[in-house]
């Protein structure tokens, strides 16, 4: 009973939205645009260098007002202020959530447990800058005196997805004399393929792990150490070829990395919110300290926008609310993220951790089971590739899939007509999704009657279009922060802890239990279910190593 009373789904704002949904669910975008010739110019937000067109949605002014009311009633402003102030809003881990402090200017003051964390942030940034300059200039030498040419980031989850996404996104700003690799999977193939053509004497490993105890990362880090020592057979080489990024100095020392070569961050930085902390060391090595700081400035601009802009003009708030609209009222299960920019090819993968590890929760902050759907599934591929793969289902399938189209006015590699063709596809796709093609139109083209249903597009498929000028480090920072805060907005409304990740624990514990059962020489006494027992027995029987 108590759960029901407290549930946001029982609130006036939510029930008003539900009643409104029943009225507007049948509206057609075709009609909405016909009724208001300026809809496409009105339902846009142009802020901090991002133009968001949200006109191609099944929403009216009233929908937006009701969604904004929901945000207000849920105390979103209070939640935002609490996060920025360093309150321990990650309640299950009793931690502050202060990725915004990582991009705050040096003059800012943000107190956590009586300390201004901005001072520490900038001290680490300076240490990173100094190190990166030395590696990039060739001053930092490997053990045999050769300069570093290869950088291998070893990490997983937030200690990999952010670095690899940012490296790919900012490749055009990177030092092409340096070769970057990213190893994450405990599958030995990942390490083997990443290092097979590298000269150990020219290779630097960046071991990135917040905890420095993650099984995958530590296994890969030990393999990296063995690999290096095959060339040097002298432990002293480690200091020239390994640096660590972590919050755990004790484990870093245990591994054998001098803490002088450790770049610190803090427990108030969540793994999936860490790409602009020292976890971004590989990014800074690639693009240099100035570009890295420009990226931080982009993040900060979006932070300030999120903190200060009124909700109706607030990009992350609006995007978050639209996600709620489809997720909770239309019962859409997924969101497709479709960057029309090849350099953003890893952006959807990055967003999967950001969005789904954050909002894939089934209980509220009070521990009550939610009676509404939380985080949608995020997925996507860069355009135009997706068009020749899964767009068919988005256009004509039976599932409603809101899409985010992300595009840039300026090409980083202008080549003949390529960019106009790319952009034409962005605009065409959002147009086709929204307006489709009626049976009458298809018939009027002379299509045979039997074929008409197959060639008809219902339309009314919603999308955001995010248009930016150019993919710069600052633009990347803004985009990432936009999604971070949109996720925050959703989490605040669903009343969940968007900053813990207990759901990844059980599998880790069970794997640790199974490892000795796979490795033991004698037949183990298996006490799992019959399926798991049989799989383990079969593996043991057939394995050759
Ligand atoms: O998968 C769980 C998780 O804790 C993520 O949240 C995190 O990004 C990842 O593991 C890696 O953790 P660490 O940086 O401590 O190695």
Boltz pocket constraint, residues with backbone or C-beta under 6 A from the ligand:
constraints:
  - pocket:
      binder: B
      contacts: [[A, 156], [A, 157], [A, 158], [A, 159], [A, 208], [A, 209], [A, 210], [A, 211], [A, 212], [A, 213], [A, 214], [A, 217], [A, 271], [A, 272], [A, 357], [A, 501], [A, 504]]
      max_distance: 6.0
